[in-house]
Amino acid sequence: MEKIKYKMNKSKIKLITFILLILISNSVLAEAYFDISDDNIKIETNFIGKEVIIFGILNDDQDTILTIKGPERNAVIQKKERILGFWFNTKQITYNQIPSIFFIASSNNIEDILPASTIIKEELSFNYLLENKTSQRNFISGVSLNTWIDNFVRIKKSKNLFKEYNFDNIDNKLFQTRIFFPAKSIPGEYKVNVYQIENNLILNNKEKIITLKKSGIGSQIYNFAHKNAAAYGLFAIIFAVLSGFLAATLFRRS
């Protein structure tokens, strides 16, 4: 209970600080100033996800965009085809360095406040995210790849790894967005960026980091698996064989 109260008080202190900044100095409003309720998240064995509140200052006559992008990974898109009555993954595209998580919130429709060229360059849209990414595929086709991209985004959204959040405007002075990191979030650094937009141009961009770390026995297993991949793989095989042998022995006895 004491830890919960401490976290709640910490969030309130940050929010009060923002209000004081608004009241004390107008110069602060020239910057993309924001803060995070919790920038260090522990992933334990019973981790079911975590909600984080991001809040900041709104500037007059400017739009604000918030993005959160997780550690980058190669992303594979596959297509199944039926051959002789069986379904096989026959076609595949691999895109390099795709954010494992992509959350976004905006004070207005992004396509209404920024040109497509800027959206593509800054990667501020699900649909444009794969535009400039290098890729490899195992097939040749002159057909547009938009269907592949649409399916990829749809799958990510269904897993809550790509998501658009509401942008709450508080008296035209503050913004607040509640972000939820799902249980499948991987350890690493998550980049939080706030952009200020005016006349179709990005005036400011400020970045902060949210760190997700494994904790407890899960952390030890995770670190061992990454630092000693061969030994971990061998141990997993031996464990699987012994488990199968034990199950077979118990089944024969019963």
LINUR-V482695 format. One record per residue. N is the residue number from 1. OMEGA is omega in radians with two decimals (NA if undefined). NEAR is the number of other ideal C-beta (glycine too) atoms within 12 Angstrom. D_LAST is the distance of its C-alpha to the last C-alpha in whole Angstrom. Layout:
n->(N	N)
omega->(OMEGA	OMEGA)
near->(NEAR	NEAR)
d_last->(D_LAST	D_LAST)
This chain:
n->(1	2	3	4	5	6	7	8	9	10	11	12	13	14	15	16	17	18	19	20	21	22	23	24	25	26	27	28	29	30	31	32	33	34	35	36	37	38	39	40	41	42	43	44	45	46	47	48	49	50	51	52	53	54	55	56	57	58	59	60	61	62	63	64	65	66	67	68	69	70	71	72	73	74	75	76	77	78	79	80	81	82	83	84	85	86	87	88	89	90	91	92	93	94	95	96	97	98	99	100	101	102	103	104	105	106	107	108	109	110	111	112	113	114	115	116	117	118	119	120	121	122	123	124	125	126	127	128	129	130	131	132	133	134	135	136	137	138	139	140	141	142	143	144	145	146	147	148	149	150	151	152	153	154	155	156	157	158	159	160	161	162	163	164	165	166	167	168	169	170	171	172	173	174	175	176	177	178	179	180	181	182	183	184	185	186	187	188	189	190	191	192	193	194	195	196	197	198	199	200	201	202	203	204	205	206	207	208	209	210	211	212	213	214	215	216	217	218	219	220	221	222	223	224	225	226	227	228	229	230	231	232	233	234	235	236	237	238	239	240	241	242	243	244	245	246	247	248	249	250	251	252	253	254)
omega->(-3.12	3.13	3.14	3.12	-3.12	-3.13	3.13	3.13	3.14	3.12	3.14	3.14	3.13	-3.14	3.11	3.12	3.11	-3.12	3.12	3.12	3.12	-3.08	-3.02	-2.99	3.06	-3.12	-3.14	-3.07	3.12	-3.09	3.07	-3.03	3.12	3.12	-3.02	-3.10	-3.14	-3.10	3.11	-3.05	3.12	3.10	3.12	-3.07	-3.13	-3.10	-3.13	-3.12	-3.07	3.06	3.12	3.11	3.08	-3.11	-3.09	-3.06	3.03	3.09	3.13	3.05	3.09	3.02	-3.09	3.08	3.09	3.07	3.01	-3.12	-3.11	3.12	-3.07	3.12	2.99	-3.10	-3.10	3.04	-3.10	3.09	3.12	3.04	-3.10	-3.14	-3.14	3.09	-3.13	3.14	-3.14	2.99	-3.03	-3.11	-3.05	3.03	3.08	3.07	-3.07	2.99	3.09	3.11	3.12	3.07	3.10	3.09	-3.13	3.05	-3.08	3.12	3.09	3.07	-3.04	-3.12	3.09	-3.06	3.12	3.07	-3.10	-3.12	3.12	3.12	3.13	-3.11	-3.10	-3.13	-3.06	-3.14	3.08	-3.03	-3.13	-3.00	-3.06	-3.04	-3.04	-3.14	3.06	-3.07	3.02	3.09	-3.07	3.12	3.11	-3.10	3.09	-3.13	3.11	-3.13	-3.12	3.14	3.11	-3.12	3.13	3.14	3.12	3.13	3.14	3.14	3.12	3.13	-3.12	3.11	-3.12	3.08	2.95	-3.09	3.05	-3.07	3.08	-3.14	-3.07	3.12	-3.11	3.08	3.14	3.13	-3.10	2.95	3.10	3.11	3.10	-3.11	3.12	3.06	-3.09	-3.11	-3.12	3.11	-3.11	3.11	3.10	-3.14	3.12	-3.08	3.10	-3.12	3.04	-3.13	3.02	-3.01	3.03	3.14	3.08	3.12	3.04	-3.12	-3.09	3.06	3.14	-3.06	2.98	-3.06	2.94	-3.09	3.04	-3.11	3.02	-3.08	3.09	-3.10	3.11	3.12	-3.14	3.12	-3.12	-3.14	3.12	-3.11	-3.11	-3.13	-3.12	-3.03	-3.10	-3.14	3.12	3.12	3.12	3.12	3.14	3.13	3.14	3.14	3.14	3.13	-3.13	3.11	3.11	3.12	3.14	3.13	3.14	3.13	3.13	-3.14	3.13	-3.14	-3.13	NA)
near->(7	8	11	11	11	13	22	17	15	21	26	18	16	27	28	17	22	32	20	16	25	25	15	12	14	14	12	23	27	18	23	32	29	40	32	36	31	29	29	21	33	22	29	20	16	13	23	14	20	29	20	33	33	42	36	44	38	32	30	15	15	29	34	45	44	44	42	40	32	35	24	22	21	19	33	21	31	21	23	14	15	11	10	7	7	10	12	14	17	15	22	22	28	22	28	17	20	33	34	29	40	40	40	38	36	32	33	19	18	33	22	15	27	31	20	18	17	22	30	20	18	27	30	38	29	31	25	26	32	32	23	17	25	15	24	15	20	16	19	7	13	6	12	9	22	14	16	27	27	18	21	33	28	17	19	32	21	14	18	21	34	33	26	26	28	18	30	23	21	19	13	17	25	33	36	32	36	25	38	23	37	27	19	20	34	26	30	25	25	37	28	39	33	40	38	34	34	22	13	19	18	29	24	26	25	27	21	27	20	33	27	34	24	25	21	16	14	19	20	16	21	24	18	19	20	18	12	16	14	13	14	19	15	14	17	18	14	14	15	14	14	14	14	14	14	14	14	13	12	11	10	9	8	7)
d_last->(48	50	49	49	53	54	53	54	58	57	57	60	62	62	63	66	67	67	69	72	72	73	76	77	77	78	78	74	74	75	71	68	67	63	60	57	55	52	52	49	46	43	40	37	33	34	37	37	41	44	47	51	54	57	60	64	68	69	72	75	76	73	69	66	63	60	57	54	52	49	48	49	47	47	46	45	45	44	44	42	43	42	42	41	39	37	38	39	41	44	46	46	49	48	51	51	51	50	50	46	47	51	52	56	58	62	65	66	64	64	66	69	70	69	70	67	68	67	64	63	64	63	59	60	58	55	57	59	56	55	59	60	57	56	54	52	51	50	52	56	57	60	59	59	56	56	53	51	52	52	48	48	49	47	44	45	46	43	41	44	45	49	50	54	54	57	60	61	65	66	70	71	70	67	63	60	57	53	51	47	45	41	38	38	41	41	43	47	50	51	55	56	60	62	65	69	70	74	76	73	73	70	72	70	66	65	61	59	55	52	49	45	44	40	39	37	34	34	38	37	34	36	39	37	36	40	41	39	37	36	35	33	32	30	28	27	26	24	22	21	20	18	17	15	14	12	11	10	9	6	5	5	4	0)
